[in-house]
Amino acid sequence: MHRADPDAPAGRYFAGLMSGTSVDGVDAVVADFAEARPRVLAMHHVPFPPDLRRTLLALASSGDGEIDRAGEAALALANLYARASLAAIAEAGLEARAISAIGCHGQTIRHRPQRGYTVQIGDPAALAERAGIPVVADFRSADLAAGGQGAPLAPGFHAAFLADPAIDRVVLNLGGIANLTRLSPGKPVIGFDCGPANILLDAWVEQHQGVPYDRDGTWAESGQPIAALLARMLADPFFLLPPPKSTGRELFNLNWLAQHLRGDEPAVDVQASLLALTVESVSVAIESVCNGCREVIVCGGGARNRALLAGLSRRCAPREVTTSDALGIAPEAIEPLAFAWLARERLAGRPGNLPQVTGARGPRVLGAIYPAPRAA
């Protein structure tokens, strides 16, 4: 039986793609894995066209013609993924042939681990064809087949590159959903989804202010959290579940929020309450698994929300709350970089999941490989 060499090289340059539950666009990175810690050579963001964004948001729930709409959206995503990847590669000063593979998570339109399935779209075969580069995709299925949640997958990358043998820390990703990774010296890695981060904040501000997100949390800061509303939201059973656990738009959406509203709350105070929900649910999660940690490293788009970081700093004190910029990696780069690393692990035949994080029966090699077209 062939066993993968844990030190086997898998190539030097990889690209990684991420389009997450915030549904704002595609983040692409190009990374050099020649050294002990990967170096981001370039990063490129491509926003979703409004029509595609509306389609992706609608696909989070059932509707007429959803198979056709999902297929068409997958092709549109493949085009955007190729555009973002090739732009980042050009910015890195490399040619496409230098890239060993693109790690593409795809766009999650349904995540039902309790039913044993998850759906990410993005047509990786079309991406490989358009970019002319091998693609590794479908990272969640093998973990799900082994009884896991299929998420979160970034903790493996966090453990490999963001741990410090002298520091007890938490890596906190604030995307659409908040998830954390505990990196405590001498202890097993723990990781799980905590609840909503930007997903409800973005949806509410878009509904009431007509903008896609609350820049710097300014609107939320101008309101006052409603204590009773916050208590009702925090009573949701998800927050009480022990890890492993993961979640998404299937649970945390505007319909979920509507169930907790009385109907007469000022919209700005609801926004303030949603920010407080993220702060409180994340802080309680940190205390539950890493009460002695010294620092919280924040990544993801929420790391740029000044009001959210200020709330976390107050609530998590005396722990230091800082962004991954302090480690030399932009917050927006962490997740696409994780999928570049997962593509590298797949080519090397090494497992990419952490069973204690996802709940899988054991380590699994993650991802399916879509070869690049051969030159004529």
N, C-alpha and C positions, 0 to 999 in steps of 0.2 A: 504493500500500500504506500502510495506517495504521500510524503508529509512535506508541507511547506517549510522552507528555511526561513526562520524569523528574521534573519539578517540579509535575505536575498534582496538585491536591488530591483526596483520596479520602474525605473526611469527617473529622470531628474525634474522635468518640468510638467506640471499638471495644471489644468484649469478646473475651476469649481463654479457651480451655478446654484443660486438659491432664489426662489420666488415663494415667499411664505404666506402665512395666514393674514398678513396685513394687506395683501393683494395690491401692492403699490407699483411693482415692477420687478425687474430681474437684476440681481447683483452678480457680476462675474469677477472672478479673480484669476490671476496667473501667479503660480507659486513655484519657487525653486526649493526643492527638497534635498539639495546637496549637503547642507549642514545639519547640525543636531536639531535646530529649530527652523521650520520653513520660513522662507522670506517671501513676502508679497511683493511681486515685481510690478503689478499693475492691477487696478480695479476699475470697473466700468459699470455704470448703472443705466438701464434702459427702462423708462416708465412704460406702464401698460397703456396702450391706446384706450380711450374711454369706453368704446364698444366692447373690447375684449375684457376690460375690467368688469363691466356690468355682467357679461356672460359668465365669467368665473365666479362672481359673487352669487349669481342665480343658480349655478350648478352645485352650490353647497346644499341645496335642498331639491327634492324631486319636482319635476315639472314636465310639461308637454314637450316632446321631441328632444329630451335631454341626451339621448345617445347620439343623435346627429349633432347637436350643439357641442357635446363633449369632443366628438371627433374633429369637428372644425376648429374648436378652440385648441386642441392638441397640436394641430398643424400650425396654427398661428403662433403658438408658444414655441414650437421648434424653430420657426423663422426668427423670433426674437432671441431665443437662446443662442442661435448661430451668430446673429448680429452682435450680441453682447460679448460672446466668447472671442470672436475674431477681432473686435475692437480692442478688448483687453490684451490680446496677444500682440496686436500691432503696437499698442502703447508700451508693452514690455520690450519692444524691439526684437521680437522673435518671429519666426515663420511658423505656420501651422504644423509643418512636418516635425518641428522640434517638440511638440506637445505629445506626451505619451498617451494621455486620455483626458477627456472632459468628464468630471463627476457631476451628474445632473440629478438632483432630487426630484424634479418635476413639481407640478402644482397639485397640491392635495385638494380634491373636491369631495372626498368622503373618507372619514377615518372612524371605523367601527371595530376596534380590536376586541370588544366584548362579543362581537359576532364573528370574529376571526378573519376580517378582511379590511383592506385599506385600498384607496384608489388615488393614484397620482397620474396625471396626464402630462404630455409633453412630446410624444412621438420621438423617442431616442433614435430610432432608425433614420427618420428624416433629418434629425439633428446631425447624425454622423455623415449623412450624405451631403448636407449643405455645408458643413464645416470642413469636411475632409479629414476628420480626426476621430479616432475610436471614442466611443461614449460608454460610460458605465452608469447604469440607471437601475431603477427598481430595487432600491436599497432595503426596503422594509419587509418584503415578502418572506425572505428566509427566516427572519426573526419571528414573524407572525406564525409561520408554519411550525416553528419550534415552541409555540405556546406563549410567545412574548407579545408585548404591546406594539412592537415595530417602531417605537419612539420612547423617549428622545434618543437620537443617535449621536448627537454632538458630544456627549460626555466622554466617549472613547478618545476623541481628539483632545478634549480639555485635559484628560488625564495624561495623555502622551506628551503634551507640549506646554501646558499652562500650570502644571503642578510645581510646587517648590518644597523641597524636603525640609525646610525650616519654617514654613508658614502654613497655618491652618486657614484655608480660604474657601470661599464659595464663588463659583462662576455663575452669574445670573444673566440669562439671555432674555431680553425684553423685546420680543417680536410681537406678532399678533397675540400669541400665547406666551406666558412667562414660564420658563423652565430653569431649573438650577442643577448644578453639579457640585457636590461636596468633595473637596480635595484635601483630605486630612492626612498628614504623614502617618504612616503605619496602620491606616485604617482602610477598609474597602471603599471604593468610589460609590457614591450614591447619587442618583439623578432621577428627576421626575418633573412632570408638568405641574405647576403651582396653580394655574388658573389664567384668567384673562390679563393681558398687558395692554396692548394697543387696540385690540380688536373691537372692544365696546367703546373706548374713547373715540376712535376714528369714526365708527358708525354713527354715534350720537352727534358729534360735531358736524359731520357731513349732513345729517338730517336737519339740523337746526341752524347751521351757519353757512352751509353750502360750500364748505372747504373740506379737502380730503383728510386733514389732520389738524390738531390743535397745536400750532407751532409754539414750542417752548412750554406748553401747558398753560399759556397765558389766560385762555378763557376759563379753564378749570380753576386757576388761581383767583379769578375774580368772583367766584362763587363760594358758597359755604356748604360743606358736606352735611347731608341730612342723616343724622344718627340712626333714626328708625329704618330708613332705606338701606343704609350700609349694613345694619344688623340683619335685615331680611335677606340680603344678597349673600352675606357670609354664612348664613344658615344652610345654604345649598349643600346637599350631601357630598358633592365632589370634594369640597375642601376638607372633609373629615376622613376621606379615604386614605389608607396608608399606601405608600408606594410599593410596587411599581404602578404608575398610573400616567395616562396621557389623555389629552382632550383637544377640542378644536371648535370650529364654527357649528358643529352639530349640536353642541350644548350652549356655548356662550355666543348669543346673537341678540338682536333687538327684540325678538319674541320672548326670549328668556328675561330680558330686562323688563319688558312690559308686564310680566307676571308679578314683578315686585313693586311696580309703581302704583300709587293711589290715583294718579291722574291730574293732580293739582300742583305738582312740584314745579318750581321754576326750572327751566331747562338748564340754566347755568349751574344751579345747585346739583342737578343730576350729574352734570359733567364733573363737578368737584367730588361728588360721591363715588363716581367711577374711578377717578384717580386714587381716592382713598381706598377703594376696594383692592386695587393692584398693590398699593403700598402695604396694606394690612395683610392680605393673603400671602404675599411674598415673604414678609417679615416673620409671620407665624411659621411658614414653611421652613425658613432658615433656622429659626429657634428650635424647631422640632427635630432637626437632623444634625445641626452644627452649632449648638448653642455657644460653644467655646471658640468659634472661628474668629480670627482677627480682622479679616478684610473680605469685602464683597467686590468682585470684579464684574462690572456691568458691560454687556455687549448687546448688539442688536439695535434696531432703530430707536427704541425707547431710551437708549443711552444719551440721545440728543434732546430728550425732553427735560428741560431744566427744572421744572416744577416737580416732576416725578422723581428725579434724582435728589432734589432737596428734601422731599418727603421721606424717601428711603434713608437718607443720611440721618435725619432726625429720629426716625423710628428704629433704625438699626444701631444707633450709638450705644456703646463706644466703638463699635466696629467701624473701620474706615470703609467708606463706599467710594469707589473710583471706577473709571472706565478702563477698558482694555488698552486704551492709548498708553497707559502707564507701563504696559508690557511690550509696547512697540507694535501693536496690531490695532488698526482702526476697528471700532465696534461693528461697523457694517461688514467688515471682511471676515469675521470669525466664522459665521455659518457657511458661506461659500467655500472658505478655506477648509472647513471640516469635510465637505463633500469632495474637494480635491484630494484630501488625504484618504477618504474612504475609497475613492477610485484607485489610488495607489495601493492600498491594502488589498483590494480585489485583484489587481494584476499580479501582486506578489503571492496570492493565495492565502492571505492571513485573515483571521476573523476581524470583523469591524464592530461587533456589538459587545456590550457588557451585560451578561445575563442577569447580574444582580440589579441592573438598572431597568432593563426591559421586561424581566420575568421569564425570559426564554430558558429552555431546558439546558442550554449550554452555548458555548461560543459558536458562531456561524460566520462563514464567509458570505459577505453581503454583496448583492448587486449582480446584474446581468450585463455582459459585454456585447456591444454592437460595433462590429469592426468598421473601419473607414473603407470607403470604396477604393478598389485598386485602380492605379493609374492605367489608362488605356495603352 
